[in-house]
Amino acid sequence: MRDEERKAQRAGRQMQERRDAYGRFLAASATFINKATEVRTIRRLATGLMSPTRIKDGVEFVQQFNRELEPLLGAWSAVWLA
């Protein structure tokens, strides 16, 4: 029984590690998709004739936006994996 218990514990840890990795993967994927979308939006806004907004540094804007979005993406992946 001792050997079976160890195998069961190891399988449980592996399952939890896999679930955690999947959560990180989902958050990273959502961040990447968001960055690509924001870059496209910034380029469109910056090149329009009547640009409704002026962003001095588009890269810094996207980086700040994603830093603020990171907790939400982490929570989102945790909810979907619960």
C-alpha positions, 0 to 999 in steps of 0.5 A, a space after each residue: 500500500 505504501 508504494 501505491 500511496 506514493 504513486 497516487 501522491 506523485 500523480 496528484 502533484 503532476 496533475 496540479 503542476 500540469 493544471 498550473 502550467 496550463 493556467 500560465 499558458 492561458 494567461 500568457 496567450 491572452 496577454 500576447 493576443 491583447 498586445 497584438 490587438 493593442 498594437 494594431 489599434 494604436 497604429 490605426 489611431 496614430 495614422 488616422 486623419 483625425 486621430 482622437 488620441 495622441 499617444 506619445 509612446 505606443 510601446 510604453 502604453 501597451 506595456 503599462 496596459 498589460 502590466 495592469 491587465 496581468 492580475 485579471 488574466 491570472 484570475 481568469 485562467 484560475 476561474 476557468 481551471 477551477 
